[in-house]
Amino acid sequence: MSTKGRHRPKMDKNNLAFLMTLLGTGCWAVCFLWMHRISKKQNHLLDRLGEQGKRIEKLSKIEHDLIKEVHPQVSDIKDGMQEMIAAVKENTESNSPPAPKAKKGA
């Protein structure tokens, strides 16, 4: 096999610059597509977070309304409990059997 018949193209500055330009353009295209994909994922995540925030806000409003409804009832219940405790104490004291007498001499 003789290498006389083959002509190897030499890499001159113009060919090298063209090759580097093609390589750079290819890298730019890959990077662009990659960033576009990441951006779509981020937008989807932000949409989901926005929806979640709306749901949390709705639940918080419902909870706040429930607390506003229950709050006066809680203080009424506390007052009623104090009255019941006082009534039970009165009944216990008035209906309690006399204390047993101590035995003399053992």
GROMACS elastic network, one bead per residue, 0.5 to 0.9 nm:
[ bonds ]
;  ai    aj funct       b0    kb
    1     4     6  0.89954   500
    2     5     6  0.68757   500
    2     6     6  0.81671   500
    3     6     6  0.54228   500
    3     7     6  0.81019   500
    4     7     6  0.76433   500
    9    12     6  0.89616   500
   10    15     6  0.87335   500
   11    14     6  0.80073   500
   11    15     6  0.58876   500
   11    16     6  0.63378   500
   12    15     6  0.54623   500
   12    16     6  0.62101   500
   12    17     6  0.86493   500
   13    16     6  0.50782   500
   13    17     6  0.60285   500
   13    18     6  0.85429   500
   14    17     6  0.51002   500
   14    18     6  0.61259   500
   14    19     6  0.85639   500
   15    18     6  0.50663   500
   15    19     6  0.60885   500
   15    20     6  0.85540   500
   16    19     6  0.50839   500
   16    20     6  0.60988   500
   16    21     6  0.85064   500
   17    20     6  0.51126   500
   17    21     6  0.60602   500
   17    22     6  0.86485   500
   18    21     6  0.50260   500
   18    22     6  0.62418   500
   18    23     6  0.86051   500
   19    22     6  0.51611   500
   19    23     6  0.61666   500
   19    24     6  0.85880   500
   20    24     6  0.60049   500
   20    25     6  0.84930   500
   21    24     6  0.50878   500
   21    25     6  0.60963   500
   21    26     6  0.85666   500
   22    25     6  0.51120   500
   22    26     6  0.61572   500
   22    27     6  0.86345   500
   23    26     6  0.51183   500
   23    27     6  0.62113   500
   23    28     6  0.86085   500
   24    27     6  0.50732   500
   24    28     6  0.60955   500
   24    29     6  0.86455   500
   25    28     6  0.50225   500
   25    29     6  0.62448   500
   25    30     6  0.87374   500
   26    29     6  0.51427   500
   26    30     6  0.63127   500
   26    31     6  0.86305   500
   27    30     6  0.51442   500
   27    31     6  0.60710   500
   27    32     6  0.84752   500
   28    31     6  0.50943   500
   28    32     6  0.59956   500
   28    33     6  0.86204   500
   29    32     6  0.50695   500
   29    33     6  0.62316   500
   29    34     6  0.85608   500
   30    33     6  0.52532   500
   30    34     6  0.61216   500
   30    35     6  0.86379   500
   31    34     6  0.50165   500
   31    35     6  0.60666   500
   31    36     6  0.84414   500
   32    35     6  0.52207   500
   32    36     6  0.60553   500
   32    37     6  0.86328   500
   33    36     6  0.50144   500
   33    37     6  0.62224   500
   33    38     6  0.87147   500
   34    37     6  0.51867   500
   34    38     6  0.63385   500
   34    39     6  0.86423   500
   35    38     6  0.50120   500
   35    39     6  0.60133   500
   35    40     6  0.86018   500
   36    39     6  0.50342   500
   36    40     6  0.62707   500
   36    41     6  0.87560   500
   37    40     6  0.51976   500
   37    41     6  0.64095   500
   37    42     6  0.87445   500
   38    41     6  0.51381   500
   38    42     6  0.62030   500
   38    43     6  0.86676   500
   39    42     6  0.50267   500
   39    43     6  0.61242   500
   39    44     6  0.85660   500
   40    43     6  0.51291   500
   40    44     6  0.61851   500
   40    45     6  0.86133   500
   41    44     6  0.51226   500
   41    45     6  0.61838   500
   41    46     6  0.86402   500
   42    45     6  0.50150   500
   42    46     6  0.60896   500
   42    47     6  0.85570   500
   43    46     6  0.50452   500
   43    47     6  0.61474   500
   43    48     6  0.86354   500
   44    47     6  0.51184   500
   44    48     6  0.62977   500
   44    49     6  0.86696   500
   45    48     6  0.50899   500
   45    49     6  0.61286   500
   45    50     6  0.85656   500
   46    50     6  0.60628   500
   46    51     6  0.86005   500
   47    50     6  0.50722   500
   47    51     6  0.62750   500
   47    52     6  0.86177   500
   48    51     6  0.50965   500
   48    52     6  0.61315   500
   48    53     6  0.85649   500
   49    53     6  0.60494   500
   49    54     6  0.86110   500
   50    53     6  0.50289   500
   50    54     6  0.62905   500
   50    55     6  0.87236   500
   51    54     6  0.51203   500
   51    55     6  0.63060   500
   51    56     6  0.86865   500
   52    55     6  0.50612   500
   52    56     6  0.61414   500
   52    57     6  0.85210   500
   53    56     6  0.50764   500
   53    57     6  0.60392   500
   53    58     6  0.85418   500
   54    57     6  0.50448   500
   54    58     6  0.61325   500
   54    59     6  0.86231   500
   55    58     6  0.50805   500
   55    59     6  0.61741   500
   55    60     6  0.85183   500
   56    59     6  0.50816   500
   56    60     6  0.59862   500
   56    61     6  0.85573   500
   57    60     6  0.50387   500
   57    61     6  0.62034   500
   57    62     6  0.86794   500
   58    61     6  0.52100   500
   58    62     6  0.63340   500
   58    63     6  0.86578   500
   59    62     6  0.50544   500
   59    63     6  0.60522   500
   59    64     6  0.84751   500
   60    64     6  0.59748   500
   60    65     6  0.85223   500
   61    65     6  0.61523   500
   61    66     6  0.85894   500
   62    65     6  0.51168   500
   62    66     6  0.62088   500
   62    67     6  0.86560   500
   63    66     6  0.50396   500
   63    67     6  0.61505   500
   63    68     6  0.85895   500
   64    67     6  0.51131   500
   64    68     6  0.61986   500
   64    69     6  0.86899   500
   65    68     6  0.50636   500
   65    69     6  0.63005   500
   65    70     6  0.87002   500
   66    69     6  0.50556   500
   66    70     6  0.61003   500
   66    71     6  0.84145   500
   67    70     6  0.50233   500
   67    71     6  0.56876   500
   67    72     6  0.89981   500
   68    71     6  0.53994   500
   68    72     6  0.74559   500
   69    72     6  0.67313   500
   69    73     6  0.73932   500
   70    73     6  0.51084   500
   70    74     6  0.61598   500
   70    75     6  0.89694   500
   71    74     6  0.51524   500
   71    75     6  0.67073   500
   71    76     6  0.88225   500
   72    75     6  0.53839   500
   72    76     6  0.63251   500
   72    77     6  0.86745   500
   73    77     6  0.60256   500
   73    78     6  0.85780   500
   74    77     6  0.50053   500
   74    78     6  0.62088   500
   74    79     6  0.86842   500
   75    78     6  0.50011   500
   75    79     6  0.62505   500
   75    80     6  0.85797   500
   76    79     6  0.51248   500
   76    80     6  0.61327   500
   76    81     6  0.85569   500
   77    81     6  0.60219   500
   77    82     6  0.86099   500
   78    81     6  0.50256   500
   78    82     6  0.62650   500
   78    83     6  0.87175   500
   79    82     6  0.51830   500
   79    83     6  0.63934   500
   79    84     6  0.87278   500
   80    83     6  0.51111   500
   80    84     6  0.61884   500
   80    85     6  0.86481   500
   81    85     6  0.60483   500
   81    86     6  0.85323   500
   82    85     6  0.51243   500
   82    86     6  0.62177   500
   82    87     6  0.86105   500
   83    86     6  0.51720   500
   83    87     6  0.61569   500
   83    88     6  0.86319   500
   84    87     6  0.50151   500
   84    88     6  0.60496   500
   84    89     6  0.85181   500
   85    88     6  0.51518   500
   85    89     6  0.61604   500
   85    90     6  0.86539   500
   86    89     6  0.51586   500
   86    90     6  0.62580   500
   86    91     6  0.87256   500
   87    90     6  0.51349   500
   87    91     6  0.62298   500
   87    92     6  0.85558   500
   88    91     6  0.51068   500
   88    92     6  0.59816   500
   88    93     6  0.85214   500
   89    92     6  0.50693   500
   89    93     6  0.60810   500
   89    94     6  0.85563   500
   90    93     6  0.52621   500
   90    94     6  0.61263   500
   90    95     6  0.84452   500
   91    94     6  0.52488   500
   91    95     6  0.58205   500
   91    96     6  0.80708   500
   92    95     6  0.53387   500
   92    96     6  0.56245   500
   93    96     6  0.54679   500
   93    97     6  0.89411   500
   94    97     6  0.86846   500
   96    99     6  0.85788   500
   97   100     6  0.86414   500
   98   101     6  0.87627   500
  103   106     6  0.76188   500
